[in-house]
Amino acid sequence: MSTTRFRPHYAVPPGAILEEWLQERGVSREELVLRLRRSVRTTNGMLQGRVALRQPTAVALARITGIESPFWTNAERRFRRRAARLRLVP
């Protein structure tokens, strides 16, 4: 039996997951900015995957969302790894 590893041809930033969480709960980006205590630019960059989600932000997100901080840091790590791999694909 051969095993094939799943290697998606896309990378989902943790901000996309957070964006979905916000929409489901009716929380605006402005409210997120206030709760995170980050700038609009930093928050928008994180949501779009341009700004890396660091541990202090993961802790703040855990407080805001109820989703533990390792989820956010692992999602960031997977996103960065996949994005780097995809840049190497011809």
Long-range contacts (C-beta under 8 A, 24 or more apart in sequence): 7-85, 8-82, 9-86, 9-89, 10-82, 10-86, 11-49, 11-78, 11-79, 11-82, 11-83, 11-86, 12-75, 12-79, 13-46, 13-47, 13-48, 13-49, 13-76, 13-79, 14-46, 14-49, 14-53, 14-72, 14-75, 14-76, 14-79, 15-46, 15-47, 15-48, 15-49, 15-53, 16-47, 16-49, 17-75, 18-46, 18-47, 18-61, 18-65, 19-47, 21-65, 21-67, 32-64, 35-60, 35-64, 36-60, 36-61, 36-64, 49-79, 49-83, 52-76, 52-80
